[in-house]
Amino acid sequence: MPGIIKERLFTPGPTPLLLEAQVQTLTATLHHRTEAFRQLMRESLDNLKYFFNTQNDVLIFTSSGTGAMEGAVTNLLSPGERVLVGTAGKFGERWLDLARVYGLEAVKVEASYGNTLNIEEMKRKLESEGPFRAVFVQATETSTGVSHDVKALGALVRELPDTCLVVDGITGLGTTELLPDEWGLDVVIGGSQKALMIPPGLAFASVSEKAWKLMAKSRLPRYYFDFSKERKNLAKGEASYTPATTLVVSLHGALRYIRQLGRENLISNAALLAEATRAAAQAQGLGLFAKGSPANAVTAICAPEGMDSGAIVKEMRVRFGAIIANGQGTMKGHIFRLAHLGYYDVADLFAVIAALEVVLKKLGHRVELGSGVRAAQEVYLQHHS
Ligand code: PLP
């Protein structure tokens, strides 16, 4: 008899749901062409600006985050145009895939998995191989647990009047300080199943005035993800097509919670959990995959020499109901990832670290029980004296 095992998500999306926001969906029978829904949309759009930390328009789409990434490409560019892509993992590679599919000429700056992008190299490419219509990067590369210096990149791109900086902030938003307006992040993409604490199905894009001007000239085909059409409709509190109404209800509730909590507190929560996780992993004799600039959103941890990270992922699920993420692509089997974005708290962290210690010991890693938990507790106490 295994006893009670509760399933808990420690994955970088979907993330644990905010119960208050979910409960509201049970009683919502909304039609999207009503004043009640328009009111909900208007309030959500206003609070999304707070979440994104911007005065720019924020658009909502019913899709996963990749839909808004694709929309950023098709709305900004014309066939054959040149783009600069900074890639350091599976999601950076998605920008390259999109560029290829839409017949763009992509120049890439690549950092090997676990490393952050070299901004000097991006600068050199911008100067020597331009002009580029757009630069695409991630704020945080979820597949490797690394963050990129989008502030420094923004300072470079804002000097170029015909180039937009597009930042995939899908796991950066709510975990990392981002100042789109001051830093010149022209388009920032978000997704609902991350720090927003609600299910998958909504994608977001903030769009600067500079980006709107360039979009007016772009010629790639687009239909569903037509940013200017969506902007016009959202100004009336409406979506162009039937939106996922229940998700908009959850979004409304979650944004209200985030506003009460404070964006900065949401970010510092993720930062504390990430710092404590890194300390715990090292105390357990595990290596960190990020070689610098570790992300607050997720920590990528190397499996002990000779141990398949899939075995750790499996044991965590079977013994403790803890769903953690394996590595993606060539990282599969070598790393596992613990998330900190959204509705995770310190007690969640202490528990998952304690569970990890048991699993590591069972799988034959020489770890002293309590060593990781103690390291995490010490980090907590340093921040809460
Ligand atoms: N970009 C980043 C940084 C992500 O973490 C993810 C999802 O994990 C995506 C893009 C893709 O988002 P979606 O799966 O919602 O399309």
Residues whose N, C-alpha, C, O or C-beta is under 5 A from the ligand:
A	BS01	PLP	P12 G13 S64 G65 T66 F91 Q138 T140 T142 D168 I170 T171 G191
